[in-house]
Amino acid sequence: MKGIIDRFEGDIAVIEIDGETKDYDKSILPKNADVGDVVEIDGNKVKVLKGETDKLRKEIEVLMEDVWED
């Protein structure tokens, strides 16, 4: 399943999956995982999907530009 890292709370990673958040132990995430990353979760294995993360960040950037245009 895929999700987006919403935030870290101590040793917990809060990941949004299908509009709901779930808590995961931060230790199962790759060391380079960061807030906003798209991740694939398979049991206790978590992989950062760099291509999807980059695509999502670009989409958000475009939306923000539209919001702030006069």
Secondary structure, DSSP 8 states (H G I E B T S, - for coil): -EEEEEEEETTEEEEEETTEEEEEEGGGS-TT--TT-EEEEETTEEEE-HHHHHHHHHHHHHHHHHHH--
